[in-house]
């Protein structure tokens, strides 16, 4: 079973919101600059959502680690 495009996108967005918030906090801790940290966090989120979505869609076509379907079903 593969995930729908919408599910892959929802997973990408939810994961990146958390990850990008962490990135923004780290940038703020190093720079003390709120606008810079917000900009880096926002750009990080957009780029990585696209990359994660593409990654998920590619992996849906790779059978590695998935159980094999039976050769026939009754």
PDB file of N, CA, C and O in Angstrom, chain B, residues numbered from 101:
ATOM      1  N   UNK B 101       0.844  -1.180   0.000  1.00  0.00           N
ATOM      2  CA  UNK B 101       0.000   0.000   0.000  1.00  0.00           C
ATOM      3  C   UNK B 101       0.894   1.249   0.000  1.00  0.00           C
ATOM      4  O   UNK B 101       1.863   1.325   0.756  1.00  0.00           O
ATOM      5  N   UNK B 102       0.570   2.189  -0.824  1.00  0.00           N
ATOM      6  CA  UNK B 102       1.350   3.432  -0.874  1.00  0.00           C
ATOM      7  C   UNK B 102       0.535   4.577  -0.285  1.00  0.00           C
ATOM      8  O   UNK B 102      -0.696   4.554  -0.271  1.00  0.00           O
ATOM      9  N   UNK B 103       1.256   5.566   0.193  1.00  0.00           N
ATOM     10  CA  UNK B 103       0.588   6.767   0.708  1.00  0.00           C
ATOM     11  C   UNK B 103       0.078   7.604  -0.446  1.00  0.00           C
ATOM     12  O   UNK B 103       0.650   7.596  -1.535  1.00  0.00           O
ATOM     13  N   UNK B 104      -1.010   8.329  -0.198  1.00  0.00           N
ATOM     14  CA  UNK B 104      -1.510   9.268  -1.201  1.00  0.00           C
ATOM     15  C   UNK B 104      -0.572  10.471  -1.264  1.00  0.00           C
ATOM     16  O   UNK B 104       0.222  10.699  -0.350  1.00  0.00           O
ATOM     17  N   UNK B 105      -0.670  11.231  -2.342  1.00  0.00           N
ATOM     18  CA  UNK B 105       0.139  12.442  -2.460  1.00  0.00           C
ATOM     19  C   UNK B 105      -0.167  13.401  -1.307  1.00  0.00           C
ATOM     20  O   UNK B 105       0.737  14.030  -0.756  1.00  0.00           O
ATOM     21  N   UNK B 106      -1.443  13.505  -0.952  1.00  0.00           N
ATOM     22  CA  UNK B 106      -1.842  14.417   0.120  1.00  0.00           C
ATOM     23  C   UNK B 106      -1.236  13.985   1.454  1.00  0.00           C
ATOM     24  O   UNK B 106      -0.777  14.828   2.224  1.00  0.00           O
ATOM     25  N   UNK B 107      -1.231  12.678   1.737  1.00  0.00           N
ATOM     26  CA  UNK B 107      -0.641  12.187   2.986  1.00  0.00           C
ATOM     27  C   UNK B 107       0.865  12.458   3.013  1.00  0.00           C
ATOM     28  O   UNK B 107       1.402  12.870   4.041  1.00  0.00           O
ATOM     29  N   UNK B 108       1.543  12.231   1.891  1.00  0.00           N
ATOM     30  CA  UNK B 108       2.978  12.511   1.828  1.00  0.00           C
ATOM     31  C   UNK B 108       3.245  13.988   2.083  1.00  0.00           C
ATOM     32  O   UNK B 108       4.190  14.333   2.793  1.00  0.00           O
ATOM     33  N   UNK B 109       2.429  14.854   1.514  1.00  0.00           N
ATOM     34  CA  UNK B 109       2.595  16.288   1.717  1.00  0.00           C
ATOM     35  C   UNK B 109       2.321  16.668   3.171  1.00  0.00           C
ATOM     36  O   UNK B 109       3.059  17.469   3.745  1.00  0.00           O
ATOM     37  N   UNK B 110       1.268  16.102   3.779  1.00  0.00           N
ATOM     38  CA  UNK B 110       0.953  16.400   5.181  1.00  0.00           C
ATOM     39  C   UNK B 110       2.089  15.962   6.098  1.00  0.00           C
ATOM     40  O   UNK B 110       2.436  16.678   7.037  1.00  0.00           O
ATOM     41  N   UNK B 111       2.670  14.794   5.835  1.00  0.00           N
ATOM     42  CA  UNK B 111       3.797  14.318   6.630  1.00  0.00           C
ATOM     43  C   UNK B 111       5.001  15.239   6.461  1.00  0.00           C
ATOM     44  O   UNK B 111       5.695  15.544   7.431  1.00  0.00           O
ATOM     45  N   UNK B 112       5.244  15.677   5.246  1.00  0.00           N
ATOM     46  CA  UNK B 112       6.377  16.568   4.982  1.00  0.00           C
ATOM     47  C   UNK B 112       6.213  17.889   5.729  1.00  0.00           C
ATOM     48  O   UNK B 112       7.156  18.372   6.356  1.00  0.00           O
ATOM     49  N   UNK B 113       5.026  18.467   5.664  1.00  0.00           N
ATOM     50  CA  UNK B 113       4.787  19.766   6.310  1.00  0.00           C
ATOM     51  C   UNK B 113       4.910  19.647   7.825  1.00  0.00           C
ATOM     52  O   UNK B 113       5.578  20.466   8.456  1.00  0.00           O
ATOM     53  N   UNK B 114       4.267  18.629   8.420  1.00  0.00           N
ATOM     54  CA  UNK B 114       4.310  18.510   9.878  1.00  0.00           C
ATOM     55  C   UNK B 114       5.734  18.267  10.382  1.00  0.00           C
ATOM     56  O   UNK B 114       6.138  18.828  11.401  1.00  0.00           O
ATOM     57  N   UNK B 115       6.482  17.441   9.676  1.00  0.00           N
ATOM     58  CA  UNK B 115       7.860  17.169  10.069  1.00  0.00           C
ATOM     59  C   UNK B 115       8.733  18.415   9.938  1.00  0.00           C
ATOM     60  O   UNK B 115       9.551  18.700  10.812  1.00  0.00           O
ATOM     61  N   UNK B 116       8.557  19.151   8.850  1.00  0.00           N
ATOM     62  CA  UNK B 116       9.409  20.310   8.606  1.00  0.00           C
ATOM     63  C   UNK B 116       9.080  21.472   9.521  1.00  0.00           C
ATOM     64  O   UNK B 116       9.980  22.242   9.857  1.00  0.00           O
ATOM     65  N   UNK B 117       7.850  21.635   9.936  1.00  0.00           N
ATOM     66  CA  UNK B 117       7.539  22.713  10.879  1.00  0.00           C
ATOM     67  C   UNK B 117       8.378  22.527  12.143  1.00  0.00           C
ATOM     68  O   UNK B 117       8.963  23.480  12.658  1.00  0.00           O
ATOM     69  N   UNK B 118       8.429  21.292  12.635  1.00  0.00           N
ATOM     70  CA  UNK B 118       9.239  21.023  13.822  1.00  0.00           C
ATOM     71  C   UNK B 118      10.724  21.217  13.546  1.00  0.00           C
ATOM     72  O   UNK B 118      11.421  21.870  14.323  1.00  0.00           O
ATOM     73  N   UNK B 119      11.206  20.658  12.453  1.00  0.00           N
ATOM     74  CA  UNK B 119      12.625  20.763  12.122  1.00  0.00           C
ATOM     75  C   UNK B 119      13.070  22.180  11.849  1.00  0.00           C
ATOM     76  O   UNK B 119      14.152  22.586  12.274  1.00  0.00           O
ATOM     77  N   UNK B 120      12.251  22.938  11.147  1.00  0.00           N
ATOM     78  CA  UNK B 120      12.617  24.317  10.813  1.00  0.00           C
ATOM     79  C   UNK B 120      12.556  25.222  12.033  1.00  0.00           C
ATOM     80  O   UNK B 120      13.332  26.171  12.143  1.00  0.00           O
ATOM     81  N   UNK B 121      11.643  24.937  12.947  1.00  0.00           N
ATOM     82  CA  UNK B 121      11.603  25.704  14.192  1.00  0.00           C
ATOM     83  C   UNK B 121      12.900  25.471  14.975  1.00  0.00           C
ATOM     84  O   UNK B 121      13.463  26.405  15.546  1.00  0.00           O
ATOM     85  N   UNK B 122      13.363  24.232  14.995  1.00  0.00           N
ATOM     86  CA  UNK B 122      14.628  23.932  15.671  1.00  0.00           C
ATOM     87  C   UNK B 122      15.787  24.661  14.997  1.00  0.00           C
ATOM     88  O   UNK B 122      16.660  25.201  15.677  1.00  0.00           O
ATOM     89  N   UNK B 123      15.798  24.678  13.668  1.00  0.00           N
ATOM     90  CA  UNK B 123      16.846  25.399  12.932  1.00  0.00           C
ATOM     91  C   UNK B 123      16.819  26.889  13.273  1.00  0.00           C
ATOM     92  O   UNK B 123      17.866  27.494  13.507  1.00  0.00           O
ATOM     93  N   UNK B 124      15.625  27.478  13.302  1.00  0.00           N
ATOM     94  CA  UNK B 124      15.504  28.906  13.612  1.00  0.00           C
ATOM     95  C   UNK B 124      16.020  29.202  15.020  1.00  0.00           C
ATOM     96  O   UNK B 124      16.670  30.224  15.242  1.00  0.00           O
ATOM     97  N   UNK B 125      15.733  28.320  15.959  1.00  0.00           N
ATOM     98  CA  UNK B 125      16.209  28.523  17.335  1.00  0.00           C
ATOM     99  C   UNK B 125      17.737  28.455  17.384  1.00  0.00           C
ATOM    100  O   UNK B 125      18.375  29.269  18.052  1.00  0.00           O
ATOM    101  N   UNK B 126      18.315  27.499  16.687  1.00  0.00           N
ATOM    102  CA  UNK B 126      19.777  27.379  16.669  1.00  0.00           C
ATOM    103  C   UNK B 126      20.412  28.630  16.053  1.00  0.00           C
ATOM    104  O   UNK B 126      21.388  29.160  16.584  1.00  0.00           O
ATOM    105  N   UNK B 127      19.856  29.096  14.934  1.00  0.00           N
ATOM    106  CA  UNK B 127      20.390  30.310  14.296  1.00  0.00           C
ATOM    107  C   UNK B 127      20.270  31.493  15.247  1.00  0.00           C
ATOM    108  O   UNK B 127      21.185  32.312  15.335  1.00  0.00           O
ATOM    109  N   UNK B 128      19.149  31.590  15.959  1.00  0.00           N
ATOM    110  CA  UNK B 128      18.979  32.689  16.919  1.00  0.00           C
ATOM    111  C   UNK B 128      20.006  32.595  18.052  1.00  0.00           C
ATOM    112  O   UNK B 128      20.577  33.605  18.463  1.00  0.00           O
ATOM    113  N   UNK B 129      20.237  31.382  18.551  1.00  0.00           N
ATOM    114  CA  UNK B 129      21.208  31.219  19.647  1.00  0.00           C
ATOM    115  C   UNK B 129      22.610  31.631  19.217  1.00  0.00           C
ATOM    116  O   UNK B 129      23.373  32.165  20.023  1.00  0.00           O
ATOM    117  N   UNK B 130      22.954  31.391  17.967  1.00  0.00           N
ATOM    118  CA  UNK B 130      24.285  31.762  17.478  1.00  0.00           C
ATOM    119  C   UNK B 130      24.381  33.227  17.074  1.00  0.00           C
ATOM    120  O   UNK B 130      25.427  33.853  17.241  1.00  0.00           O
ATOM    121  N   UNK B 131      23.283  33.776  16.541  1.00  0.00           N
ATOM    122  CA  UNK B 131      23.362  35.130  15.987  1.00  0.00           C
ATOM    123  C   UNK B 131      22.683  36.184  16.862  1.00  0.00           C
ATOM    124  O   UNK B 131      23.079  37.349  16.839  1.00  0.00           O
ATOM    125  N   UNK B 132      21.673  35.791  17.627  1.00  0.00           N
ATOM    126  CA  UNK B 132      20.891  36.763  18.390  1.00  0.00           C
ATOM    127  C   UNK B 132      20.020  37.637  17.498  1.00  0.00           C
ATOM    128  O   UNK B 132      19.484  38.647  17.955  1.00  0.00           O
ATOM    129  N   UNK B 133      19.876  37.263  16.241  1.00  0.00           N
ATOM    130  CA  UNK B 133      19.176  38.058  15.244  1.00  0.00           C
ATOM    131  C   UNK B 133      17.857  37.373  14.884  1.00  0.00           C
ATOM    132  O   UNK B 133      17.857  36.353  14.196  1.00  0.00           O
ATOM    133  N   UNK B 134      16.725  37.932  15.347  1.00  0.00           N
ATOM    134  CA  UNK B 134      15.416  37.323  15.108  1.00  0.00           C
ATOM    135  C   UNK B 134      15.047  37.309  13.628  1.00  0.00           C
ATOM    136  O   UNK B 134      14.637  36.261  13.129  1.00  0.00           O
ATOM    137  N   UNK B 135      15.174  38.429  12.895  1.00  0.00           N
ATOM    138  CA  UNK B 135      14.814  38.377  11.471  1.00  0.00           C
ATOM    139  C   UNK B 135      15.641  37.350  10.679  1.00  0.00           C
ATOM    140  O   UNK B 135      15.114  36.660   9.806  1.00  0.00           O
ATOM    141  N   UNK B 136      16.926  37.261  10.990  1.00  0.00           N
ATOM    142  CA  UNK B 136      17.770  36.286  10.311  1.00  0.00           C
ATOM    143  C   UNK B 136      17.317  34.863  10.630  1.00  0.00           C
ATOM    144  O   UNK B 136      17.189  34.036   9.727  1.00  0.00           O
ATOM    145  N   UNK B 137      17.076  34.577  11.898  1.00  0.00           N
ATOM    146  CA  UNK B 137      16.675  33.226  12.279  1.00  0.00           C
ATOM    147  C   UNK B 137      15.317  32.856  11.676  1.00  0.00           C
ATOM    148  O   UNK B 137      15.120  31.709  11.274  1.00  0.00           O
ATOM    149  N   UNK B 138      14.381  33.805  11.607  1.00  0.00           N
ATOM    150  CA  UNK B 138      13.078  33.538  10.992  1.00  0.00           C
ATOM    151  C   UNK B 138      13.230  33.293   9.490  1.00  0.00           C
ATOM    152  O   UNK B 138      12.566  32.418   8.935  1.00  0.00           O
ATOM    153  N   UNK B 139      14.092  34.052   8.838  1.00  0.00           N
ATOM    154  CA  UNK B 139      14.318  33.871   7.403  1.00  0.00           C
ATOM    155  C   UNK B 139      14.959  32.515   7.103  1.00  0.00           C
ATOM    156  O   UNK B 139      14.539  31.810   6.186  1.00  0.00           O
ATOM    157  N   UNK B 140      15.961  32.167   7.872  1.00  0.00           N
ATOM    158  CA  UNK B 140      16.629  30.870   7.670  1.00  0.00           C
ATOM    159  C   UNK B 140      15.644  29.737   7.944  1.00  0.00           C
ATOM    160  O   UNK B 140      15.588  28.774   7.179  1.00  0.00           O
ATOM    161  N   UNK B 141      14.874  29.836   9.016  1.00  0.00           N
ATOM    162  CA  UNK B 141      13.879  28.808   9.342  1.00  0.00           C
ATOM    163  C   UNK B 141      12.830  28.668   8.251  1.00  0.00           C
ATOM    164  O   UNK B 141      12.444  27.554   7.898  1.00  0.00           O
ATOM    165  N   UNK B 142      12.364  29.793   7.713  1.00  0.00           N
ATOM    166  CA  UNK B 142      11.354  29.757   6.645  1.00  0.00           C
ATOM    167  C   UNK B 142      11.889  29.153   5.359  1.00  0.00           C
ATOM    168  O   UNK B 142      11.229  28.320   4.737  1.00  0.00           O
ATOM    169  N   UNK B 143      13.081  29.570   4.959  1.00  0.00           N
ATOM    170  CA  UNK B 143      13.690  29.021   3.748  1.00  0.00           C
ATOM    171  C   UNK B 143      13.983  27.535   3.913  1.00  0.00           C
ATOM    172  O   UNK B 143      13.755  26.744   2.997  1.00  0.00           O
ATOM    173  N   UNK B 144      14.485  27.162   5.079  1.00  0.00           N
ATOM    174  CA  UNK B 144      14.745  25.759   5.389  1.00  0.00           C
ATOM    175  C   UNK B 144      13.462  24.931   5.237  1.00  0.00           C
ATOM    176  O   UNK B 144      13.488  23.838   4.673  1.00  0.00           O
ATOM    177  N   UNK B 145      12.348  25.458   5.742  1.00  0.00           N
ATOM    178  CA  UNK B 145      11.086  24.735   5.681  1.00  0.00           C
ATOM    179  C   UNK B 145      10.636  24.509   4.242  1.00  0.00           C
ATOM    180  O   UNK B 145      10.273  23.389   3.882  1.00  0.00           O
ATOM    181  N   UNK B 146      10.653  25.528   3.432  1.00  0.00           N
ATOM    182  CA  UNK B 146      10.190  25.413   2.052  1.00  0.00           C
ATOM    183  C   UNK B 146      11.043  24.424   1.261  1.00  0.00           C
ATOM    184  O   UNK B 146      10.514  23.537   0.591  1.00  0.00           O
ATOM    185  N   UNK B 147      12.342  24.577   1.340  1.00  0.00           N
ATOM    186  CA  UNK B 147      13.242  23.699   0.580  1.00  0.00           C
ATOM    187  C   UNK B 147      13.092  22.247   1.028  1.00  0.00           C
ATOM    188  O   UNK B 147      13.019  21.343   0.195  1.00  0.00           O
ATOM    189  N   UNK B 148      13.047  22.027   2.323  1.00  0.00           N
ATOM    190  CA  UNK B 148      13.031  20.655   2.818  1.00  0.00           C
ATOM    191  C   UNK B 148      11.669  19.985   2.696  1.00  0.00           C
ATOM    192  O   UNK B 148      11.601  18.757   2.641  1.00  0.00           O
ATOM    193  N   UNK B 149      10.583  20.751   2.653  1.00  0.00           N
ATOM    194  CA  UNK B 149       9.273  20.146   2.374  1.00  0.00           C
ATOM    195  C   UNK B 149       9.278  19.567   0.968  1.00  0.00           C
ATOM    196  O   UNK B 149       8.821  18.444   0.753  1.00  0.00           O
ATOM    197  N   UNK B 150       9.787  20.324   0.020  1.00  0.00           N
ATOM    198  CA  UNK B 150       9.849  19.845  -1.367  1.00  0.00           C
ATOM    199  C   UNK B 150      10.731  18.601  -1.459  1.00  0.00           C
ATOM    200  O   UNK B 150      10.349  17.619  -2.095  1.00  0.00           O
ATOM    201  N   UNK B 151      11.899  18.632  -0.835  1.00  0.00           N
ATOM    202  CA  UNK B 151      12.801  17.481  -0.878  1.00  0.00           C
ATOM    203  C   UNK B 151      12.194  16.252  -0.207  1.00  0.00           C
ATOM    204  O   UNK B 151      12.323  15.140  -0.718  1.00  0.00           O
ATOM    205  N   UNK B 152      11.531  16.446   0.938  1.00  0.00           N
ATOM    206  CA  UNK B 152      10.925  15.319   1.640  1.00  0.00           C
ATOM    207  C   UNK B 152       9.783  14.726   0.829  1.00  0.00           C
ATOM    208  O   UNK B 152       9.652  13.504   0.753  1.00  0.00           O
ATOM    209  N   UNK B 153       8.965  15.558   0.228  1.00  0.00           N
ATOM    210  CA  UNK B 153       7.850  15.080  -0.593  1.00  0.00           C
ATOM    211  C   UNK B 153       8.378  14.233  -1.748  1.00  0.00           C
ATOM    212  O   UNK B 153       7.866  13.143  -2.003  1.00  0.00           O
ATOM    213  N   UNK B 154       9.392  14.726  -2.444  1.00  0.00           N
ATOM    214  CA  UNK B 154       9.971  13.963  -3.549  1.00  0.00           C
ATOM    215  C   UNK B 154      10.583  12.649  -3.045  1.00  0.00           C
ATOM    216  O   UNK B 154      10.432  11.608  -3.683  1.00  0.00           O
ATOM    217  N   UNK B 155      11.258  12.702  -1.921  1.00  0.00           N
ATOM    218  CA  UNK B 155      11.849  11.513  -1.305  1.00  0.00           C
ATOM    219  C   UNK B 155      10.776  10.466  -1.006  1.00  0.00           C
ATOM    220  O   UNK B 155      10.955   9.291  -1.327  1.00  0.00           O
ATOM    221  N   UNK B 156       9.666  10.878  -0.397  1.00  0.00           N
ATOM    222  CA  UNK B 156       8.568   9.970  -0.090  1.00  0.00           C
ATOM    223  C   UNK B 156       7.985   9.343  -1.352  1.00  0.00           C
ATOM    224  O   UNK B 156       7.725   8.141  -1.384  1.00  0.00           O
ATOM    225  N   UNK B 157       7.779  10.151  -2.391  1.00  0.00           N
ATOM    226  CA  UNK B 157       7.172   9.643  -3.625  1.00  0.00           C
ATOM    227  C   UNK B 157       8.100   8.634  -4.309  1.00  0.00           C
ATOM    228  O   UNK B 157       7.635   7.634  -4.855  1.00  0.00           O
ATOM    229  N   UNK B 158       9.387   8.893  -4.279  1.00  0.00           N
ATOM    230  CA  UNK B 158      10.341   7.950  -4.880  1.00  0.00           C
ATOM    231  C   UNK B 158      10.335   6.634  -4.103  1.00  0.00           C
ATOM    232  O   UNK B 158      10.317   5.558  -4.701  1.00  0.00           O
ATOM    233  N   UNK B 159      10.350   6.718  -2.769  1.00  0.00           N
ATOM    234  CA  UNK B 159      10.374   5.506  -1.952  1.00  0.00           C
ATOM    235  C   UNK B 159       9.101   4.674  -2.111  1.00  0.00           C
ATOM    236  O   UNK B 159       9.137   3.464  -1.884  1.00  0.00           O
ATOM    237  N   UNK B 160       7.995   5.277  -2.487  1.00  0.00           N
ATOM    238  CA  UNK B 160       6.776   4.500  -2.727  1.00  0.00           C
ATOM    239  C   UNK B 160       6.930   3.557  -3.908  1.00  0.00           C
ATOM    240  O   UNK B 160       6.136   2.628  -4.054  1.00  0.00           O
ATOM    241  N   UNK B 161       7.925   3.769  -4.750  1.00  0.00           N
ATOM    242  CA  UNK B 161       8.157   2.912  -5.911  1.00  0.00           C
ATOM    243  C   UNK B 161       9.275   1.898  -5.680  1.00  0.00           C
ATOM    244  O   UNK B 161       9.614   1.134  -6.583  1.00  0.00           O
ATOM    245  N   UNK B 162       9.841   1.886  -4.489  1.00  0.00           N
ATOM    246  CA  UNK B 162      10.941   0.976  -4.173  1.00  0.00           C
ATOM    247  C   UNK B 162      10.404  -0.128  -3.257  1.00  0.00           C
ATOM    248  O   UNK B 162       9.894   0.167  -2.176  1.00  0.00           O
ATOM    249  N   UNK B 163      10.512  -1.384  -3.672  1.00  0.00           N
ATOM    250  CA  UNK B 163       9.941  -2.469  -2.873  1.00  0.00           C
ATOM    251  C   UNK B 163      10.776  -2.878  -1.657  1.00  0.00           C
ATOM    252  O   UNK B 163      10.327  -3.704  -0.862  1.00  0.00           O
ATOM    253  N   UNK B 164      11.961  -2.327  -1.496  1.00  0.00           N
ATOM    254  CA  UNK B 164      12.856  -2.692  -0.396  1.00  0.00           C
ATOM    255  C   UNK B 164      12.141  -2.648   0.954  1.00  0.00           C
ATOM    256  O   UNK B 164      11.550  -1.630   1.314  1.00  0.00           O
ATOM    257  N   UNK B 165      12.196  -3.769   1.708  1.00  0.00           N
ATOM    258  CA  UNK B 165      11.648  -3.814   3.050  1.00  0.00           C
ATOM    259  C   UNK B 165      10.157  -4.039   3.143  1.00  0.00           C
ATOM    260  O   UNK B 165       9.616  -4.095   4.247  1.00  0.00           O
ATOM    261  N   UNK B 166       9.486  -4.167   2.038  1.00  0.00           N
ATOM    262  CA  UNK B 166       8.046  -4.422   2.040  1.00  0.00           C
ATOM    263  C   UNK B 166       7.802  -5.915   1.883  1.00  0.00           C
ATOM    264  O   UNK B 166       8.542  -6.600   1.177  1.00  0.00           O
ATOM    265  N   UNK B 167       6.763  -6.418   2.543  1.00  0.00           N
ATOM    266  CA  UNK B 167       6.463  -7.834   2.351  1.00  0.00           C
ATOM    267  C   UNK B 167       6.031  -8.086   0.906  1.00  0.00           C
ATOM    268  O   UNK B 167       5.401  -7.241   0.269  1.00  0.00           O
ATOM    269  N   UNK B 168       6.384  -9.260   0.414  1.00  0.00           N
ATOM    270  CA  UNK B 168       6.002  -9.602  -0.958  1.00  0.00           C
ATOM    271  C   UNK B 168       4.547 -10.016  -0.980  1.00  0.00           C
ATOM    272  O   UNK B 168       4.062 -10.668  -0.056  1.00  0.00           O
ATOM    273  N   UNK B 169       3.852  -9.633  -2.045  1.00  0.00           N
ATOM    274  CA  UNK B 169       2.476 -10.067  -2.232  1.00  0.00           C
ATOM    275  C   UNK B 169       2.485 -11.537  -2.613  1.00  0.00           C
ATOM    276  O   UNK B 169       3.414 -12.014  -3.264  1.00  0.00           O
ATOM    277  N   UNK B 170       1.440 -12.254  -2.203  1.00  0.00           N
ATOM    278  CA  UNK B 170       1.372 -13.657  -2.642  1.00  0.00           C
ATOM    279  C   UNK B 170       1.227 -13.732  -4.163  1.00  0.00           C
ATOM    280  O   UNK B 170       0.701 -12.823  -4.805  1.00  0.00           O
ATOM    281  N   UNK B 171       1.709 -14.845  -4.713  1.00  0.00           N
ATOM    282  CA  UNK B 171       1.636 -15.000  -6.166  1.00  0.00           C
ATOM    283  C   UNK B 171       0.196 -15.120  -6.645  1.00  0.00           C
ATOM    284  O   UNK B 171      -0.114 -14.795  -7.792  1.00  0.00           O
ATOM    285  N   UNK B 172      -0.678 -15.586  -5.764  1.00  0.00           N
ATOM    286  CA  UNK B 172      -2.092 -15.675  -6.112  1.00  0.00           C
ATOM    287  C   UNK B 172      -2.916 -15.502  -4.852  1.00  0.00           C
ATOM    288  O   UNK B 172      -2.427 -15.733  -3.746  1.00  0.00           O
ATOM    289  N   UNK B 173      -4.150 -15.101  -5.013  1.00  0.00           N
ATOM    290  CA  UNK B 173      -5.062 -14.958  -3.898  1.00  0.00           C
ATOM    291  C   UNK B 173      -6.350 -15.688  -4.220  1.00  0.00           C
ATOM    292  O   UNK B 173      -6.765 -15.758  -5.377  1.00  0.00           O
ATOM    293  N   UNK B 174      -6.973 -16.224  -3.203  1.00  0.00           N
ATOM    294  CA  UNK B 174      -8.244 -16.942  -3.401  1.00  0.00           C
ATOM    295  C   UNK B 174      -9.382 -16.034  -3.023  1.00  0.00           C
ATOM    296  O   UNK B 174     -10.544 -16.430  -3.112  1.00  0.00           O
TER     297      UNK B 174
END
